[in-house]
Amino acid sequence: MFEQTFKNIDNALRKDAGCSSELDYVEQTSWILFLKYLDDLEKDNKDKADLKGEVYTCIISPEYKWETWAVPKGADEKIDHNKALTGDDLRDFVNIKLFPYLRKFKVDYHEKADTIEYKIGEIFSELQNKIQSGYTLREVLNLVDELRFRSQAEKHEMSFLYEDKIKNMGNAGRNGGEYYTPRPLIKTIVKVVKPSIGNKVYDGAAGSAGFLVESFEYMRQSKDLNTRDLEILQKETFYGKEKKSLAYIIGIMNMILHGIEAPNIVHTNTLVKNISDIQEKDRYDVIVANPPFGGKERAEVQQNFPIKTSETAFLFLQHFIKILKAGGRAGIVIKNTFLSNTDNASVSLRKMLLESCNLHTVLDLPGGTFTGAGVKTVVLFFEKGAPTRNVWFYQLNLDRNLGKTNPLNENDLAEFVELQKTKADSENSWSVNIADVDKTTYDLSVKNPHKKDETVLRDPQEILDEIQALDEESAEILNVIRGLV
């Protein structure tokens, strides 16, 4: 129903000088969709209040309501072209009046961060209107007005289309890929981790909030929910942090479209908090995440962690281990080089993980799982509290190469999900006793014992990454020595 409307919105934005990429299309569509959603939410809330004989206090002032500035209508419910702003008048109203008004919500509601009012202020403090032509903006507003958020069926279709836009953005290029983890992989991770109602679920590198959305869908379908269950899912279950403005906005919008009205996602750099300051009240029952890999963090950020490294993903892993509750469960995507790198940080981090958590499962993924990125990854499944005794490995071997036109699907992972329940041996799975692991390196390389003729060749990029890590470690040691001389 709404698919053609989404295509028409993209076509309109392509003609605008201010929007040059798929990332821009998603960002600009997001803030307009959000305001339309807010308008429908207010109408629903007013209807509910009327039925109860209560007075509803609107969030948005009359002059900034959707029906006043975006699509004013006459008695016939058709747009009133005499009242509808367009061209420079529309663009100036949005830039000079609307955005400053909405940004002020962040200040007015700074003590109520879990409310939709605060989210309004935070979202509009993090973006700007990039649509340069007021005529393009008018076209987009008219199209968005055709969309509805009133019924569950409408919200479901909208969420599906929005997910598709995020996927297209992920496929668009190197920068877009960081916002998108393949949904079949996320669903599989959630199935293994099994979040349940009452658990607090966390993603400290939330991106487009795919892990939180899929956890919500999994828990929503896990049983017949009563009113209290729904309230818990809405307000007390899903928590995230995201550093980048665009990803933060997309994540908020993605969760809203899936039914979480005021998502508990905070716009912050997770790694700036010293993990020694994490207390019991800060901890979570379930962590599911795909932290950014390949990033480099400054020396002052590294000081927040016991194991010093510039590799962003390794800092995130330390954060996740620390912030997970005793008995808590995690599923974390990380580069497969983590299992075998010989630099001090990698060895120390593997030792920390194995000694403080039960790393019960490692899923080894083929190259091409992440479209647009050739790096190979693994998923670490662990529980906090008891040391690791045995690790069950599963190597996903497919009879095709993965890519944009041939992506990963849930059926590819079905055998893994089934075998993981009992940790059974198969052609693609085996177990390793930690007592047999070299205690000087804690090397956990994926070596399938059932494929005797297989020659394990390291990926050239893996070797280059390790050389770079060793060079950086050497440079840090030299700097310390120079400081002592």
LUMLO-351812 format. One record per residue (C-alpha): x, y, z; residue in one letter. Coordinates in steps of 0.1 Angstrom, whole numbers, plus 5000, padded with zeros to 4 digits. Last residue first. Layout:
N
R  east  north    up  rest
R     X      Y     Z     A
...
This chain:
485
R  east  north    up  rest
R  5645   5089  5294     V
R  5613   5078  5310     L
R  5590   5096  5286     G
R  5610   5082  5257     R
R  5604   5047  5270     I
R  5566   5053  5273     V
R  5566   5066  5237     N
R  5585   5036  5225     L
R  5560   5012  5242     I
R  5531   5030  5225     E
R  5549   5028  5191     A
R  5555   4991  5196     S
R  5518   4986  5203     E
R  5509   5006  5172     E
R  5532   4985  5151     D
R  5518   4953  5165     L
R  5483   4964  5157     A
R  5493   4974  5122     Q
R  5510   4940  5116     I
R  5478   4923  5129     E
R  5456   4943  5106     D
R  5479   4935  5076     L
R  5478   4898  5084     I
R  5440   4898  5087     E
R  5438   4918  5054     Q
R  5458   4891  5037     P
R  5432   4864  5048     D
R  5449   4836  5066     R
R  5451   4803  5047     L
R  5438   4772  5065     V
R  5445   4742  5042     T
R  5415   4719  5044     E
R  5424   4683  5038     D
R  5414   4672  5073     K
R  5380   4689  5072     K
R  5363   4673  5103     H
R  5388   4690  5127     P
R  5374   4725  5117     N
R  5401   4750  5128     K
R  5386   4783  5139     V
R  5413   4799  5159     S
R  5409   4801  5197     L
R  5444   4810  5206     D
R  5447   4816  5244     Y
R  5483   4827  5236     T
R  5503   4816  5267     T
R  5476   4793  5281     K
R  5476   4771  5249     D
R  5441   4756  5248     V
R  5437   4719  5258     D
R  5421   4727  5292     A
R  5397   4749  5272     I
R  5381   4718  5257     N
R  5371   4725  5221     V
R  5339   4713  5206     S
R  5329   4706  5170     W
R  5305   4718  5143     S
R  5304   4718  5105     N
R  5305   4681  5096     E
R  5286   4675  5128     S
R  5291   4675  5166     D
R  5262   4684  5188     A
R  5261   4715  5210     K
R  5226   4704  5222     T
R  5206   4736  5214     K
R  5234   4748  5190     Q
R  5225   4720  5166     L
R  5191   4735  5158     E
R  5202   4771  5155     V
R  5232   4762  5134     F
R  5212   4740  5111     E
R  5187   4769  5105     A
R  5214   4795  5097     L
R  5212   4793  5059     D
R  5174   4792  5062     N
R  5175   4826  5079     E
R  5190   4842  5048     N
R  5224   4856  5040     L
R  5225   4878  5008     P
R  5229   4868  4972     N
R  5225   4900  4951     T
R  5244   4921  4976     K
R  5269   4894  4984     G
R  5274   4859  4997     L
R  5292   4832  4977     N
R  5274   4800  4973     R
R  5275   4764  4986     D
R  5275   4776  5022     L
R  5298   4766  5051     N
R  5288   4782  5084     L
R  5314   4770  5109     Q
R  5300   4761  5142     Y
R  5322   4760  5173     F
R  5312   4747  5208     W
R  5336   4760  5235     V
R  5342   4740  5266     N
R  5352   4749  5302     R
R  5347   4787  5302     T
R  5348   4804  5335     P
R  5316   4811  5355     A
R  5298   4844  5360     G
R  5288   4859  5327     K
R  5272   4839  5299     E
R  5286   4838  5264     F
R  5278   4837  5227     F
R  5306   4852  5204     L
R  5296   4857  5168     V
R  5324   4855  5142     V
R  5334   4878  5114     T
R  5352   4879  5081     K
R  5359   4913  5066     V
R  5349   4918  5030     G
R  5326   4947  5037     A
R  5300   4960  5012     G
R  5275   4933  5021     T
R  5282   4919  5056     F
R  5280   4881  5053     T
R  5304   4885  5023     G
R  5331   4864  5040     G
R  5317   4834  5058     P
R  5306   4834  5094     L
R  5321   4814  5123     D
R  5295   4810  5151     L
R  5313   4806  5185     V
R  5293   4790  5214     T
R  5298   4784  5252     H
R  5321   4813  5261     L
R  5314   4809  5298     N
R  5325   4843  5313     C
R  5351   4857  5336     S
R  5381   4834  5328     E
R  5374   4829  5291     L
R  5366   4866  5284     L
R  5396   4879  5304     M
R  5420   4855  5287     K
R  5406   4864  5253     R
R  5411   4901  5262     L
R  5447   4896  5274     S
R  5456   4877  5242     V
R  5440   4904  5220     S
R  5456   4933  5239     A
R  5491   4917  5239     N
R  5492   4912  5201     D
R  5490   4875  5189     T
R  5457   4878  5170     N
R  5439   4844  5169     S
R  5403   4846  5181     L
R  5400   4884  5176     F
R  5409   4879  5140     T
R  5374   4867  5134     N
R  5361   4902  5136     K
R  5334   4907  5162     I
R  5296   4901  5165     V
R  5284   4898  5201     I
R  5257   4875  5216     G
R  5253   4880  5253     A
R  5237   4864  5283     R
R  5235   4875  5320     G
R  5242   4851  5349     G
R  5261   4879  5367     A
R  5249   4911  5350     K
R  5266   4923  5318     L
R  5281   4958  5321     I
R  5317   4946  5326     K
R  5317   4920  5298     I
R  5300   4945  5274     F
R  5325   4973  5282     H
R  5354   4949  5276     Q
R  5339   4939  5243     L
R  5334   4976  5233     F
R  5370   4983  5239     L
R  5379   4953  5216     F
R  5355   4966  5189     A
R  5371   5001  5189     T
R  5407   4988  5183     E
R  5430   5015  5200     S
R  5440   4991  5227     T
R  5446   4993  5264     K
R  5432   4964  5285     I
R  5420   4978  5318     P
R  5397   5003  5301     F
R  5388   5040  5305     N
R  5424   5050  5296     Q
R  5417   5038  5260     Q
R  5394   5069  5256     V
R  5423   5092  5265     E
R  5446   5074  5240     A
R  5423   5080  5211     R
R  5401   5053  5196     E
R  5405   5036  5162     K
R  5377   5020  5142     G
R  5382   4987  5123     G
R  5352   4971  5139     F
R  5320   4988  5149     P
R  5301   4970  5176     P
R  5276   4944  5165     N
R  5254   4939  5195     A
R  5232   4918  5217     V
R  5234   4922  5255     I
R  5210   4905  5279     V
R  5205   4908  5316     D
R  5219   4944  5320     Y
R  5240   4963  5345     R
R  5239   4999  5356     D
R  5224   4991  5390     K
R  5253   4968  5397     E
R  5278   4997  5393     Q
R  5299   5007  5363     I
R  5326   5033  5374     D
R  5355   5008  5366     S
R  5342   5009  5330     I
R  5354   5045  5326     N
R  5327   5062  5305     K
R  5339   5076  5272     V
R  5334   5043  5254     L
R  5296   5046  5250     T
R  5299   5077  5229     N
R  5265   5094  5234     T
R  5230   5098  5220     H
R  5209   5078  5244     V
R  5184   5052  5232     I
R  5155   5044  5257     N
R  5129   5044  5229     P
R  5097   5065  5236     A
R  5068   5049  5216     E
R  5082   5014  5210     I
R  5059   5000  5184     G
R  5080   4989  5154     H
R  5078   5023  5138     L
R  5090   5039  5170     I
R  5120   5015  5172     M
R  5130   5023  5136     N
R  5126   5060  5142     M
R  5148   5060  5173     I
R  5175   5039  5154     G
R  5173   5062  5124     I
R  5179   5093  5145     I
R  5208   5077  5165     Y
R  5224   5064  5133     A
R  5223   5099  5118     L
R  5238   5115  5149     S
R  5266   5090  5155     K
R  5275   5079  5190     K
R  5247   5054  5198     E
R  5236   5040  5231     K
R  5208   5015  5237     G
R  5183   5003  5262     Y
R  5152   4980  5258     F
R  5132   4965  5286     T
R  5117   4989  5311     E
R  5094   5013  5292     K
R  5075   4997  5263     Q
R  5083   4961  5270     L
R  5074   4965  5307     I
R  5041   4982  5298     E
R  5033   4954  5274     L
R  5039   4928  5301     D
R  5017   4948  5325     R
R  4988   4948  5300     T
R  4990   4911  5294     N
R  5011   4894  5267     L
R  5003   4861  5252     D
R  5037   4844  5248     K
R  5070   4846  5230     S
R  5056   4868  5201     Q
R  5063   4901  5219     R
R  5096   4888  5232     M
R  5109   4880  5197     Y
R  5096   4912  5182     E
R  5112   4933  5209     F
R  5145   4914  5205     S
R  5143   4921  5168     E
R  5138   4958  5174     V
R  5166   4959  5200     L
R  5191   4942  5177     F
R  5181   4963  5147     G
R  5186   4996  5166     A
R  5198   5015  5135     S
R  5232   5018  5151     G
R  5229   5005  5186     A
R  5265   5003  5197     A
R  5259   4999  5234     G
R  5231   4974  5228     D
R  5211   4964  5259     Y
R  5182   4942  5269     V
R  5168   4943  5304     K
R  5151   4910  5311     N
R  5116   4911  5327     G
R  5100   4895  5296     I
R  5125   4870  5281     S
R  5156   4873  5259     P
R  5165   4840  5242     K
R  5203   4844  5235     V
R  5201   4818  5207     V
R  5170   4831  5191     K
R  5183   4867  5194     V
R  5215   4857  5175     I
R  5194   4841  5148     T
R  5172   4871  5144     K
R  5203   4894  5141     I
R  5218   4871  5115     L
R  5187   4870  5094     P
R  5184   4908  5098     R
R  5218   4915  5081     P
R  5236   4942  5102     T
R  5231   4977  5089     Y
R  5243   5010  5101     Y
R  5280   5005  5094     E
R  5272   4996  5058     G
R  5261   5031  5050     G
R  5296   5044  5052     N
R  5311   5019  5028     R
R  5285   5021  5002     G
R  5248   5019  4992     A
R  5242   4984  5005     N
R  5237   4997  5041     G
R  5214   5025  5028     M
R  5194   4999  5009     N
R  5191   4979  5041     K
R  5180   5010  5060     I
R  5153   5017  5033     K
R  5141   4981  5036     D
R  5138   4985  5074     E
R  5116   5015  5067     Y
R  5094   4995  5044     L
R  5089   4968  5070     F
R  5083   4994  5097     S
R  5057   5011  5076     M
R  5039   4978  5069     E
R  5038   4969  5106     H
R  5026   5004  5115     K
R  4998   5002  5090     E
R  4987   4968  5103     A
R  4989   4980  5139     Q
R  4965   5008  5130     S
R  4969   5046  5132     R
R  5003   5052  5116     F
R  4991   5064  5082     R
R  5010   5075  5051     L
R  4993   5098  5025     E
R  5007   5128  5044     D
R  5042   5116  5036     V
R  5035   5123  4999     L
R  5022   5159  5005     N
R  5052   5166  5027     L
R  5076   5153  5001     V
R  5061   5175  4973     E
R  5062   5206  4996     R
R  5098   5198  5005     L
R  5107   5196  4968     T
R  5091   5230  4963     Y
R  5109   5245  4993     G
R  5141   5236  4976     S
R  5171   5231  4998     Q
R  5161   5198  5015     I
R  5189   5194  5040     K
R  5168   5202  5071     N
R  5191   5199  5100     Q
R  5199   5171  5124     L
R  5210   5163  5160     E
R  5190   5189  5180     S
R  5159   5178  5162     F
R  5162   5143  5175     I
R  5171   5154  5210     E
R  5142   5177  5213     G
R  5116   5152  5200     I
R  5132   5125  5222     K
R  5126   5147  5253     Y
R  5089   5150  5245     E
R  5086   5113  5238     I
R  5096   5107  5274     T
R  5125   5086  5288     D
R  5148   5116  5291     A
R  5126   5134  5316     K
R  5150   5157  5334     E
R  5160   5174  5302     H
R  5123   5181  5293     Y
R  5124   5218  5286     D
R  5160   5218  5273     V
R  5154   5189  5249     K
R  5120   5203  5239     F
R  5138   5235  5227     K
R  5149   5216  5196     R
R  5113   5214  5184     L
R  5109   5252  5184     Y
R  5143   5258  5168     P
R  5134   5233  5140     F
R  5099   5248  5133     L
R  5108   5286  5132     K
R  5139   5294  5112     I
R  5146   5262  5092     N
R  5110   5249  5087     V
R  5095   5284  5082     F
R  5123   5293  5058     D
R  5118   5262  5037     R
R  5081   5268  5035     L
R  5083   5305  5025     D
R  5112   5297  5001     D
R  5089   5275  4980     G
R  5057   5263  4996     T
R  5033   5272  5024     L
R  4999   5256  5024     A
R  4971   5281  5033     K
R  4958   5290  4999     N
R  4966   5255  4986     H
R  4941   5240  5011     D
R  4949   5203  5009     I
R  4918   5181  5007     K
R  4898   5170  5037     E
R  4866   5185  5021     D
R  4864   5210  5050     A
R  4898   5224  5040     G
R  4932   5210  5048     K
R  4966   5223  5060     P
R  4994   5199  5051     V
R  5027   5208  5067     A
R  5020   5240  5086     W
R  4987   5237  5104     T
R  4978   5201  5100     E
R  5012   5189  5111     W
R  5010   5210  5143     K
R  5035   5238  5148     Y
R  5009   5267  5151     E
R  4988   5246  5175     P
R  5016   5239  5200     S
R  5029   5203  5200     I
R  5025   5180  5230     I
R  4987   5183  5233     C
R  4970   5182  5267     T
R  4942   5157  5266     Y
R  4912   5164  5288     V
R  4895   5132  5302     E
R  4860   5118  5296     G
R  4875   5083  5292     K
R  4865   5081  5255     L
R  4878   5116  5250     D
R  4912   5107  5265     A
R  4915   5077  5241     K
R  4906   5099  5211     D
R  4932   5125  5222     K
R  4959   5099  5225     N
R  4951   5086  5190     D
R  4952   5121  5175     K
R  4985   5128  5193     E
R  5000   5096  5180     L
R  4989   5105  5144     D
R  5006   5139  5147     D
R  5037   5123  5162     L
R  5039   5098  5133     Y
R  5037   5127  5108     K
R  5065   5145  5127     L
R  5086   5113  5127     F
R  5080   5107  5090     L
R  5093   5142  5083     I
R  5124   5136  5104     W
R  5130   5102  5089     S
R  5126   5111  5052     T
R  5154   5136  5056     Q
R  5177   5110  5072     E
R  5168   5082  5048     V
R  5172   5102  5017     Y
R  5205   5117  5030     D
R  5220   5083  5036     L
R  5209   5072  5001     E
R  5231   5100  4988     S
R  5231   5135  4974     S
R  5203   5154  4991     C
R  5208   5192  4992     G
R  5206   5197  4954     A
R  5171   5182  4953     D
R  5160   5160  4924     K
R  5169   5128  4942     R
R  5146   5139  4971     L
R  5115   5137  4948     A
R  5125   5102  4936     N
R  5130   5090  4971     D
R  5096   5103  4982     I
R  5080   5086  4951     N
R  5096   5053  4961     K
R  5082   5056  4996     F
R  5048   5064  4982     T
R  5050   5033  4959     Q
R  5056   5011  4989     E
R  5027   5025  5010     F
R  5000   5000  5000     M
